[in-house]
Amino acid sequence: MDFVLRRLAERPGVKIALATVFVILCWAYSPIGIRIGLGAYEPGHLALIRFLIASTFMAGVALVKRISLPRLKDLPLLVLLGFFAVSLHHIALNFGQRGVSAGAASVLAQSTPLFSTILAHFVFKDRVNGWQWICVLCGLLGAGVVVTGDRGFGELDAHGLLILLAALSWSLYFALQKRHSHRYDGLTMVCYTIWSGTTLLLVYAPGLWSEVQNASASANLAVLILGIFPSALAYLAWAYVLTHSNVSRASISLYLIPPTAMLMASVVLAERPSIMVISGMVIVLASVLALNLQPSRGCNAVGPSRESPENN
């Protein structure tokens, strides 16, 4: 049996498939881990301790890989990337998940390409065609169905809007990162983004140690998993997948994250998604998939995030 497993692992296609499954499981776990962590931590404290763990882990990786030092002129850009990818994204996500189920949060997080399309048109002046506008409108409609149907039919909850803010924040990060990715390799960019975003989160440091001491072992374990797997190892695995496979085909597999998150939430948290959330998920994912299957010739910011859709 061990011989068979070793032979399979030697095949590049098997390695890519295993890495993709690992990424999906990590990022599907993220909203579940956040839900558990919020039982013991305030949203700001949860974001800070999660990324203190991720920063420490990535520091070890950086030492092994010997990443380059940042250029002084690039520090403002790296701080801005950290603000959108880590600070604003995860603060909005954590506050949002106070009132949004883990499954619904995973669906709303997949709306990132919709906001990327809007940013491409209004901010970066890229051309967006009629088909893409239809996809965006349908996707936003699906997101609205999720927001209003998560806690019961027709109940509009502002917490859902915060998850959408997190998706918008990730879109801004992705657009900036994509336009400046030539300055550093992927690992270096991820490291400095995580470290700068964690530095900005230090405003939540007061009171954190007290919460760590008072949190249950299960809550601290959930936070530890959040910091190491979705926030660090999954990025490295995703970088490996993108390096060794077709980007568009690999990105499509990430649309398995919401249903996987719903399944995991039903087992771990005993959450049962409503019919409206499931319907909204189908609309959002179909719209985003259709959007990425028909890219605009001039639209450079549209498409699934190559770094993470986790935004989770």
C-alpha positions in Angstrom: 0.0 0.0 0.0 2.8 2.4 0.9 4.5 1.6 -2.4 1.3 2.5 -4.3 1.0 5.8 -2.4 4.6 6.7 -3.1 4.2 5.9 -6.8 1.1 8.1 -7.0 2.8 10.9 -5.2 5.6 10.8 -7.8 3.2 11.8 -10.6 3.0 15.5 -11.1 -0.8 15.4 -11.8 -1.4 13.6 -8.5 0.7 16.1 -6.6 -1.3 19.0 -8.2 -4.6 17.4 -7.4 -3.6 16.7 -3.8 -2.4 20.3 -3.4 -5.7 21.6 -4.8 -7.7 19.5 -2.5 -5.6 20.7 0.4 -6.2 24.3 -0.6 -10.0 23.8 -0.9 -10.2 22.2 2.5 -8.0 24.9 4.2 -10.0 27.8 2.8 -13.3 26.0 3.4 -12.3 25.6 7.0 -11.7 29.3 7.4 -15.3 30.5 8.1 -15.7 27.5 10.5 -12.6 28.4 12.4 -13.6 32.1 12.5 -17.0 31.1 13.9 -15.4 29.0 16.7 -12.8 31.7 17.4 -15.5 34.3 17.8 -16.8 32.4 20.7 -13.8 33.4 22.7 -12.2 36.4 21.0 -13.4 39.8 19.9 -13.2 40.2 16.1 -10.1 42.5 16.2 -8.3 40.2 18.6 -9.1 37.2 16.5 -7.7 38.8 13.4 -4.5 39.8 15.2 -3.7 36.5 16.9 -4.5 34.6 13.7 -2.0 36.7 11.7 0.6 36.8 14.5 0.7 33.0 14.1 0.7 33.3 10.3 3.5 35.9 10.4 5.6 33.8 12.6 5.1 30.7 10.4 5.9 32.7 7.2 9.0 34.2 8.9 10.3 30.6 9.2 9.6 30.0 5.5 11.2 33.3 4.5 14.4 32.4 6.4 14.6 29.0 4.7 13.9 30.4 1.2 16.0 33.5 1.8 13.6 36.1 0.4 14.9 39.5 -0.7 14.5 42.6 1.4 11.9 45.1 0.2 13.0 48.3 -1.6 12.4 51.4 0.5 10.2 53.0 -2.2 7.9 49.9 -2.2 7.0 50.1 1.5 3.9 52.3 0.9 2.6 49.8 -1.6 3.3 46.8 0.7 1.5 48.5 3.6 -1.4 49.2 1.3 -1.5 45.6 0.2 -1.4 44.5 3.8 -4.2 46.8 4.7 -6.6 45.5 2.0 -5.6 41.8 2.1 -5.2 41.4 5.9 -6.4 44.3 8.0 -9.5 45.5 6.4 -10.5 42.2 4.9 -10.3 40.2 8.1 -11.7 42.8 10.4 -14.8 43.1 8.1 -14.9 39.3 7.8 -14.8 38.7 11.5 -17.3 41.4 12.4 -19.5 40.1 9.6 -19.4 36.5 10.8 -20.9 37.6 14.1 -24.3 37.5 12.3 -23.7 35.4 9.2 -23.5 31.6 9.1 -20.2 30.0 8.0 -21.7 28.6 4.8 -23.2 32.0 3.8 -19.9 33.7 4.5 -18.1 31.4 2.2 -20.6 32.1 -0.6 -20.4 35.9 -0.2 -16.6 35.7 -0.2 -16.7 34.3 -3.7 -18.1 37.6 -5.0 -14.6 39.0 -5.3 -14.5 38.7 -9.1 -17.7 40.7 -9.3 -16.1 43.6 -7.5 -12.9 43.1 -9.6 -15.0 43.7 -12.7 -16.6 46.9 -11.3 -13.1 48.2 -10.2 -11.7 47.3 -13.6 -14.3 49.6 -15.3 -14.6 52.5 -12.9 -11.1 52.7 -11.4 -8.7 51.2 -13.9 -10.7 52.3 -17.0 -10.6 48.8 -18.5 -13.3 47.7 -21.0 -16.1 45.6 -19.6 -18.5 44.1 -22.1 -22.2 43.6 -21.9 -22.0 39.9 -21.0 -19.8 40.7 -18.1 -22.2 43.4 -16.8 -25.0 40.8 -16.9 -22.8 38.4 -14.9 -22.0 41.0 -12.4 -25.7 42.0 -11.9 -26.8 38.4 -11.6 -24.0 37.7 -9.1 -24.9 40.7 -7.0 -28.5 39.5 -7.1 -27.4 36.1 -5.8 -25.3 37.8 -3.0 -28.5 39.7 -2.1 -30.4 36.5 -1.9 -27.8 35.1 0.5 -27.7 38.2 2.7 -31.5 38.4 3.0 -32.1 34.7 3.3 -29.4 33.6 5.8 -31.4 34.3 8.9 -34.8 33.9 7.5 -36.7 35.1 4.5 -36.4 38.8 3.9 -34.3 39.7 6.9 -31.6 42.1 5.7 -28.6 41.8 8.0 -25.9 44.4 7.9 -23.4 41.7 8.9 -23.8 40.2 5.4 -22.8 43.6 3.9 -19.6 43.5 6.0 -18.7 40.1 4.3 -19.2 41.9 0.9 -16.9 44.7 2.1 -14.3 42.0 2.9 -14.7 40.7 -0.7 -14.4 44.3 -2.1 -11.3 44.7 0.0 -9.8 41.6 -1.4 -10.6 42.8 -4.9 -8.7 46.0 -4.3 -5.7 44.0 -3.0 -5.8 41.6 -6.0 -6.0 44.5 -8.5 -3.0 46.3 -6.9 -1.0 43.1 -6.4 -1.6 42.0 -10.0 -0.3 45.4 -11.4 2.8 45.3 -9.2 3.6 41.6 -9.0 6.6 42.1 -11.3 8.5 43.7 -8.5 8.8 40.6 -6.3 8.2 36.9 -6.6 4.9 35.4 -5.2 6.3 34.2 -1.9 8.1 37.5 -1.2 4.9 39.5 -2.0 2.8 37.2 0.3 5.3 37.5 3.2 5.5 41.2 3.2 1.7 41.6 2.7 1.1 39.4 5.7 3.7 41.1 7.8 2.5 44.6 7.0 -1.1 43.7 7.5 -0.3 42.1 10.9 1.6 45.3 11.9 -1.5 47.4 11.2 -3.6 45.0 13.3 -1.4 45.7 16.4 -3.9 48.4 17.3 -5.9 45.5 18.7 -3.1 44.3 20.9 -4.5 45.7 24.2 -6.5 42.9 26.0 -5.4 40.2 23.6 -3.3 38.2 26.1 -6.2 38.2 28.6 -8.4 36.6 25.9 -5.8 34.0 25.1 -5.6 33.0 28.7 -9.4 32.8 29.1 -10.2 31.1 25.8 -11.0 27.4 25.8 -8.5 24.9 24.4 -10.9 24.2 21.5 -11.0 27.9 20.6 -7.3 28.3 20.7 -6.8 25.2 18.6 -9.2 26.6 16.0 -7.2 29.9 16.0 -3.9 28.0 15.7 -5.3 26.1 12.7 -6.6 29.3 11.2 -3.1 30.9 11.5 -1.1 28.0 10.0 -3.4 26.4 7.4 -5.7 28.9 5.7 -3.4 31.9 6.3 0.0 30.3 5.5 0.2 26.7 4.2 -2.7 27.2 1.8 -0.9 30.1 0.1 2.2 28.0 -0.4 0.2 25.1 -1.8 -1.8 27.4 -4.1 1.4 28.9 -5.4 2.6 25.4 -6.2 -0.6 24.6 -8.1 -0.4 27.8 -10.1 3.2 27.1 -11.0 2.6 23.6 -12.3 -0.9 23.8 -13.9 -3.2 26.0 -16.0 -4.3 29.0 -14.0 -7.8 29.2 -15.3 -8.5 25.5 -14.9 -7.0 25.4 -11.4 -9.0 28.5 -10.3 -12.3 27.0 -11.4 -11.7 24.2 -8.8 -11.9 26.8 -6.1 -15.6 27.2 -6.7 -15.9 24.0 -4.7 -15.0 26.0 -1.5 -18.6 27.2 -0.6 -20.3 23.7 -0.8 -17.3 22.2 1.0 -17.6 24.9 3.7 -21.3 24.2 4.0 -20.7 20.5 4.4 -18.0 21.1 7.0 -20.2 23.6 8.9 -23.0 21.1 9.0 -20.7 18.5 10.6 -18.6 20.8 12.9 -21.1 23.5 13.8 -24.4 21.7 13.1 -25.4 24.6 10.7 -28.1 23.9 8.1 -28.1 26.4 5.2 -31.5 27.7 4.2 -32.9 27.2 0.8 -32.3 30.8 0.0 -28.6 30.6 0.8 -28.3 27.5 -1.4 -30.2 29.3 -4.2 -28.0 32.3 -3.8 -24.9 30.2 -3.8 -25.9 28.7 -7.2 -26.6 32.1 -8.6 -23.3 33.6 -7.4 -21.1 30.7 -8.4 -22.8 30.4 -11.8 -22.4 34.2 -12.4 -18.7 34.2 -11.4 -18.0 31.1 -13.5 -19.8 32.6 -16.5 -17.8 35.8 -15.9 -14.5 34.1 -16.0 -15.4 31.9 -19.0 -16.1 35.0 -21.1 -13.3 37.5 -20.1 -13.1 40.9 -21.7 -10.2 41.5 -24.0 -9.4 44.7 -22.3 -10.3 43.9 -18.7 -7.2 43.0 -16.7 -8.6 42.9 -13.2 -11.3 40.3 -13.7 -11.0 36.7 -12.9 -10.5 34.5 -9.9 -7.9 35.6 -7.5 -4.6 33.8 -8.1 -3.5 34.3 -4.6 -6.7 33.3 -2.7 -10.5 33.5 -2.9 -10.4 32.6 0.7 -10.9 36.1 1.6 -12.0 33.8 4.4 
